[in-house]
């Protein structure tokens, strides 16, 4: 069975590393991008089952990336989890693909629980470090 594919997008490298490691250890197939442009290219090359993105990034923001997804019929239903340090003015149902919004700082276990709820579990059965 192929594990769910997750794209992690954030301009802060330490956030990308924490999320990538947490999800990889749980058995997910994880790809990363450090900005909205790179994320868009990655989605066009190989659409993931879920995208986790920061809101505030240079260039294309998380919200702008979601808007691009919605404009394309092939990506319009891609679920998105937005992680942000700022209070957001959007609600998850404002953009049909925004499934949830989590504040920074976040618990890797919380993110893992949300991912598991959204796309199912990965293939590994490992305990995640706090």
Buried (B, 14 or more C-beta within 10 A) or exposed (E): EEBBBBBBBBBBEEBBEBBBBBBBBBBBBBBBBBBBBBBBEBBEEEBBBBBBBBBBBEEBBBBBBBEBBBEEEEBEEBBBBBBBEEEBEBEBEEBBBBBBBBEBEBEBEEBBEBBBEBBEBBEEEEEBEE
